[in-house]
Amino acid sequence: MRRMLKELRPYFGRICLSIALAALSVCFALLIPVCIGDAVDTMMGRGQVDFAELSPILKKMVTAVVITCVSTYLMTINNNHMAYALTKDVRNRAFDKLISLPIKQIDTAAHGDLVSRLITDADQFSDGLLLGFSQGFTSVLTIVGTIVFMLRIHFSIGLLVVALTPM
């Protein structure tokens, strides 16, 4: 874990940007169901819709959808650039190390085995980082955000859900 954190140090700014974009995306994604609930509350029955109250709610919902989409898109682009740049750095250092290995050590391995292992390991590292950044941040923030939204809407029911969920 320490080695991985050392590798990630040059990308601290991108990691912070990814977390910020994930938080923005999750916050507005969680706002959408709240807006839907508010919109439903403006509809009393057939032909009894308060359009004056519904219109700003729908505008708020459309804004939330657009912000969610744009922030998720930007987060994906940022995460891809970060993961692939990091993978490139790791591969370059690994190839530099491979070049400095003694011939004896290279001769003991099957032809292409070292290079194949190096490429496969770097790809798995990249995929893990990409998944971790893309889904890890978003998942944790979604859970925290959902709890905050529940507590904000109805505190006692939110506490009940938080207490009963682990059971």
C-alpha positions, 0 to 999 in steps of 0.5 A: 500500500505504501508503494502504491501511495508513493506512486500516486503522490505526483497525481495528488491534484488529479485525485483531489479533482476526482474526489471533488467531481465525484462529490458533485456528481453524487450530490446532484444525483441524490437531489434528483429523487428529492425533486421527483418527490417534490414534483409529485407533491404538486399533483393533487389528482387528475387535472389538479396540477400546480404548474406554477410550483411544478415549473421551478422543481422541473428546472431544478431537476433538469439542472441536477441531471445536467450537472451530474452528467457533466461532472461524471463525464469530467471525472471519467476523463480525469481518471482515465488520464491519471490511470494511464499516465501512472501506468506509463510511469510504472512501465517505464520504470519497470523497463528501465529496471529490466534493462539493468538486470544481469543477463543470467537472470533474464536467461533463466526466465522463459522467452518473453515471460518477463515482458509479458508479466510486466505488461500484464501486471501494469495493466491490472494495476491500471484497471484497479486504479481506474475502478477504484477511482471511478467507482470507489469514491462515488460509492462511498460518497453515495452512501454518505450522501444518502444518509445525509439526505435522509437525515435532512428530510426526516431525521428520526426515520434517517436515524432508524435506517442508519441503526437498522441497516447494519443488522 
